[in-house]
Every structure is written in structure tokens, then in C-alpha cells.
Amino acid sequence: MTLPQKAPRKPKALRKGSKVAVFAPASPAEQLDVTAGLAEIRRLGYEFTPVQLPGSEGYFAASTASRLEGFLKAARHPEIAGLIALRGGYGANYLLDNNLSTQLQEPKCVIGFSDLTSLQTYLWQTCGWVTFHGPMVSAGLNRGADDSHGYDEHSFLQAVGNPNSGWEIPLFGKSLVRGVSEGRLLGGCLTLLQTTLGTPWEIDTTGAILVLEDRGMRPYQVDRALMHLKQAGKFHSLQGIVLGEFPDSEPSVKGSPTVHDVCERLLRPLGVPIVFGAAIGHTQRPMLTLPLGVQARLISSSDDRLEILEPAVVQ
């Protein structure tokens, strides 16, 4: 499937007083984390509709039908402007087998990362929705603003609330390949992007600045995933790459290649600007929020950053 031919469909900006819904597309969360995350949503000034589920089913927050109903109810509610995922884990892909795109109307801010990459890629490829790779209720918001394992408040508010272009996101990584390039910002969690291959909503990376991050992968597993994307043609026309920290991904054998080594070997020959170790997704620093689906400029230098060249939201 190719990128949407029409202009990206952008949600309304979130403001103080905007109503947001908490939805659970994947795995359940600990109640203490949920309580802390909801308190942070209140502090930001949003009204919220909490998730209501009949009870978890194994590693799912609820049955597929219940999780789908929760998402659609929030996405179609005229007063709800944004949807913040409860957490990732596993299970969002089950929502995509239900002709989901035909049941959606106006775009809303859909915020999350990790397993949410499945849903966000689907929404981009089938509906052209701009979504947000950022904190979730029990994974980022629960730890608070600008805290370790929390989230970066400035980039979050800019991404979901600024209807203008021309703002920047400092990446706090290191340049792997220096340079400047422009492209559409796409991507997310590496494992979940890989699993879109062969589906009708397979990610189209043509002309993209590709975001790749994950956690708990051995270097050989990162190697395998990158090789799969390469052999599937997903690196042919990239304009740039933003890589995360890949925490908890140390080599199993001391002295063997690291994730950084793997990325350098496989991606440096592409000759596009690359930043490694950005504070995105699975990070041990305050998580940045990236608007997915908008045009951006990647500056890979001693001051690596993304410049957002078009608004991610509308008034």
C-alpha cells in the first residue's frame, strides 16, 4: 500500500479543557500506574473519560470486542478530541481485523507508543491520520513531566496543541551520520513496524524520515529486524533515520557487537542523516513526543534535532 494520496488528515488541537478518552487497545495496567497517569492528565488541564473494561483476559486488557468497542466509542464521540492509550504490551493488532477504517470519521489525537505502533501505522496507511508517538497513561504520564521514565512536557504540548509549524524537537542523541534532510516523519517501535510487512497496511517509507526504537532486543535481533526491513525495500528511498536508545539490549556475550554497532554497520551505508540514542519511545529519560505523518527536517549534528515543517493539529 502506498502513502495516502491526499493531504494528511490532522486532528483538532488539544487545549486546556479538551476532553480526552483513555482507551486500552492492548495489555492491562497496574492500578497505581493508572491512578498516577490520570492525575497527570488532570494536571495538564484535560477532562478525561477513563477506560471501562469488564476485566482482563490473560495478557489482553479485555476481549477483542471490548477493546475495539472502547476505541471506536471514543474515536466517534463528537466531544472527545484525543485518545490516550492505557499502555502497550500486546494486542492492538487484533483491532485491525474488523474493517476498522470504514468505521472511523474525523481524525482524533491518538497518543501512544510501543504496541500502539500497529494501530498508528494502520491509521496512517488506511486513513491518512496524523498520530503521536508519545507517552501513555501507565507508561510515561504515570511518572510525570520531565522525570526519568516520564515524559517531556514541552514536546508533548507542542505536538498535540500547537496548530503552527516551525517548532523544534531536540533529540538528545548522537549523530551516526551527519547531515540535513527533509521527509515525512513515520515509524515507531521496530518490532511492530516489522510485523506490518505483508499486511494491507504495510508501512510505506517512501521519502520518509524513519523513526525506529524498541527495548529488550539482543543486537542480533535488531540486526534481523533491520535486515528484514532492508530486504523488504523499506530503506530504498529514506531521507533520514531517528533511532532510539534500545535499552536492555546488551550483547549476551561480552565483546560482541552492540545495537549501536549493528545500526552503524547496516544503516551508515545508506548515506542519509542518522541520529542514534534519541529520547523517544522506550527510553530511560523523559520521553519526547513525535507527530507522525508530518513533514519534518532532520538535522544530525552536534545539536541534533527535528524541525517540524507543517502543523500536526488544526484549530
C-alpha positions in Angstrom: 0.0 0.0 0.0 1.3 3.5 -0.8 1.2 6.6 1.2 -2.1 8.4 1.3 -2.5 10.4 -1.9 -4.5 13.2 -0.2 -3.1 15.6 2.4 -2.6 14.1 5.8 -5.8 14.3 8.0 -5.0 16.2 11.1 -6.9 16.2 14.4 -8.1 19.2 16.3 -5.5 20.6 18.8 -5.8 19.6 22.5 -6.3 22.6 24.8 -6.9 23.0 28.5 -10.4 21.8 28.9 -10.3 19.4 25.9 -11.9 16.1 26.6 -9.7 13.1 26.1 -10.5 9.4 26.4 -8.3 6.7 27.9 -8.6 3.5 25.9 -6.9 0.1 26.3 -6.1 -1.5 22.9 -3.5 -4.0 24.2 -2.5 -5.2 27.7 -3.8 -4.3 31.2 -2.0 -2.0 33.6 -1.4 -1.7 37.3 -3.9 0.4 39.1 -1.3 2.5 40.8 0.2 3.5 37.5 -3.3 4.2 36.1 -4.1 6.5 39.0 -0.9 8.4 38.7 -1.3 8.8 34.9 -4.9 10.1 35.3 -3.7 12.6 37.8 -1.1 13.9 35.3 -3.8 14.2 32.7 -5.8 16.3 35.1 -2.7 18.4 35.9 -2.3 19.2 32.2 -5.8 20.6 32.3 -7.7 18.0 30.2 -11.0 16.5 31.1 -10.9 12.7 30.7 -13.2 9.7 30.2 -11.5 6.8 31.9 -11.3 3.3 30.4 -14.1 1.0 31.5 -13.4 -2.7 30.9 -15.1 -5.9 32.0 -11.7 -7.4 33.2 -8.5 -8.6 31.7 -8.2 -11.7 29.6 -4.7 -13.2 30.0 -2.2 -10.7 28.5 -5.1 -8.6 27.0 -6.8 -5.8 28.8 -10.1 -7.3 27.7 -11.7 -9.2 24.9 -11.1 -8.0 21.4 -14.7 -7.0 21.1 -14.5 -4.9 24.2 -11.2 -3.3 23.3 -12.5 -2.5 19.8 -15.7 -1.0 21.2 -13.8 1.2 23.6 -11.6 2.6 20.8 -14.5 3.2 18.4 -16.7 4.7 21.0 -14.0 7.3 21.9 -13.0 7.8 18.3 -16.5 8.6 17.1 -17.7 10.6 20.1 -18.1 14.2 18.9 -17.0 15.7 22.2 -13.8 13.7 22.6 -10.7 15.3 21.0 -8.0 12.9 21.9 -7.4 9.3 22.8 -4.5 8.3 25.1 -3.6 4.7 25.3 -3.6 3.0 28.7 -0.4 1.1 27.9 1.2 -1.1 25.2 2.2 -4.7 25.8 0.4 -6.7 23.1 -2.9 -6.8 21.3 -3.6 -3.6 19.3 -3.2 -5.6 16.1 -6.4 -7.5 16.9 -8.4 -4.3 16.4 -7.3 -4.1 12.8 -9.2 -7.2 11.5 -12.6 -5.5 11.8 -12.7 -3.2 8.8 -11.7 -0.5 11.3 -11.1 2.2 8.7 -14.7 2.1 7.4 -15.9 2.8 11.0 -13.9 5.9 11.6 -14.9 9.5 10.9 -13.0 12.7 11.8 -9.4 12.2 13.0 -8.6 12.5 16.7 -5.3 12.8 18.5 -4.2 9.2 19.1 -1.3 9.1 21.5 0.9 6.2 22.5 4.0 4.1 21.6 5.2 0.5 21.7 2.4 -1.8 20.7 0.4 1.3 19.6 2.7 1.4 16.5 0.5 -1.2 14.9 -2.6 1.0 15.3 -0.8 4.2 14.4 0.7 2.7 11.2 -2.8 1.4 10.2 -4.4 4.7 10.8 -1.8 6.4 8.6 -1.8 3.9 5.8 -5.5 3.5 5.6 -6.9 6.8 6.7 -4.0 9.3 6.5 -4.4 10.2 10.2 -1.5 12.1 11.8 -0.9 10.4 15.2 1.5 10.9 18.1 4.4 8.7 19.2 4.4 9.7 22.9 3.5 8.8 26.5 0.7 6.6 27.7 -1.3 6.6 30.9 0.8 4.0 32.7 4.0 4.4 30.6 5.2 7.9 30.8 2.4 10.0 32.2 2.4 8.0 35.4 5.9 9.1 36.1 5.2 12.8 35.5 6.6 15.6 33.4 10.4 15.8 32.8 11.1 12.9 35.1 13.3 9.8 34.5 11.0 7.3 32.7 8.4 10.1 32.5 7.8 12.3 29.5 8.9 15.6 28.1 6.1 18.1 28.7 7.2 20.7 26.1 7.3 18.4 23.1 4.0 16.8 24.2 2.2 20.1 24.4 3.7 21.4 21.1 2.8 18.2 19.2 -0.8 17.9 20.3 -1.6 21.6 20.9 0.4 23.8 18.5 -1.5 24.4 15.2 1.6 26.1 13.7 4.7 24.8 12.1 8.3 25.9 12.6 8.9 24.4 16.1 11.7 22.0 17.0 12.3 18.8 19.0 15.8 18.4 20.4 16.5 14.6 20.1 19.3 14.3 22.8 21.0 11.6 20.8 24.3 11.4 18.9 25.0 11.8 15.2 25.7 8.5 13.5 25.8 10.1 10.1 25.8 13.9 9.9 23.7 15.9 7.5 20.4 17.6 6.9 17.3 16.2 5.2 13.6 16.6 4.8 10.9 14.0 4.7 7.7 12.7 6.2 8.1 11.6 9.8 7.0 8.0 10.2 7.7 4.9 12.2 7.7 3.8 15.8 8.5 0.6 17.6 10.8 -1.5 15.4 9.3 -4.9 16.2 5.8 -3.6 15.4 6.8 -1.9 12.2 8.3 -5.2 11.1 5.1 -7.0 11.7 3.2 -4.7 9.3 5.1 -6.3 6.4 2.8 -8.4 4.2 -0.4 -6.8 5.6 -2.6 -4.5 3.6 -1.4 -1.6 5.9 2.3 -2.4 5.4 4.2 0.8 6.1 5.3 2.8 3.1 8.6 4.5 3.8 9.0 6.3 0.5 10.6 9.7 1.2 10.4 9.2 5.0 12.4 10.2 8.0 12.0 6.8 9.7 11.8 6.5 13.5 13.0 3.2 14.9 13.1 2.3 18.6 12.5 -0.7 20.9 13.7 -2.3 24.0 14.8 -5.7 25.3 16.2 -6.9 21.9 19.6 -8.6 21.6 21.8 -7.0 19.0 21.3 -10.0 16.7 17.6 -9.5 16.9 17.9 -5.8 16.0 20.2 -7.0 13.1 17.5 -9.5 11.9 14.7 -6.9 12.1 16.8 -4.3 10.2 17.8 -6.8 7.6 14.1 -7.8 7.1 13.2 -4.1 6.5 16.1 -3.7 4.2 15.3 -6.8 2.2 11.6 -5.7 2.0 12.8 -2.5 0.3 12.0 -0.2 3.2 15.3 1.6 3.2 15.5 2.3 -0.6 14.3 5.9 -0.5 14.7 7.0 3.0 15.6 10.6 3.7 16.8 10.1 7.3 16.6 7.9 10.4 16.0 8.6 14.1 17.0 5.7 16.3 16.1 5.3 20.0 18.3 4.2 22.9 17.3 0.5 22.7 17.6 0.0 26.5 18.0 -3.5 28.0 19.6 -4.7 24.7 23.1 -5.5 25.8 25.0 -8.3 24.0 24.7 -11.7 25.5 28.4 -12.3 25.0 30.9 -9.7 26.3 32.8 -8.1 23.5 30.3 -8.9 20.8 28.6 -6.2 18.7 26.2 -3.8 20.3 23.0 -2.4 18.9 24.9 0.8 18.1 27.4 -1.3 16.1 24.7 -3.1 14.3 22.9 0.1 13.3 26.2 1.7 12.2 27.1 -1.3 10.0 23.7 -1.7 8.4 22.5 1.9 8.2 25.5 4.0 7.6 25.9 2.9 4.0 22.5 4.4 3.2 24.2 7.8 3.3 21.3 9.6 4.9 21.4 11.6 8.1 21.1 9.3 11.2 20.7 10.1 14.9 21.2 7.3 17.4 20.0 7.3 21.0 17.2 9.8 20.8 15.0 10.1 23.9 12.0 8.5 22.2 9.6 5.6 23.0 11.4 3.1 25.2 13.8 5.5 26.9 15.1 5.9 30.4 14.9 9.7 30.0 11.8 12.0 29.7 10.1 10.7 26.6 9.8 13.0 23.6 6.5 13.2 21.7 6.8 13.0 17.9 4.0 13.8 15.5 3.8 11.0 12.9 2.7 11.8 9.4 4.0 15.4 9.1 6.9 16.9 7.0 10.0 17.4 9.1 13.6 18.4 8.7 16.2 16.1 10.4 19.4 17.9 11.5 22.0 15.4 12.5 24.9 17.3 14.1 26.3 18.1 17.5 22.9 19.7 18.1 20.7 17.0 16.6 17.0 17.9 16.3 13.8 17.7 14.3 12.2 20.8 12.8 8.5 20.3 12.3 7.7 21.9 8.9 3.9 21.6 9.0 1.3 21.7 11.8 0.3 18.4 13.3 -3.0 19.6 14.5 -5.6 22.2 13.4 -7.6 24.8 15.4 
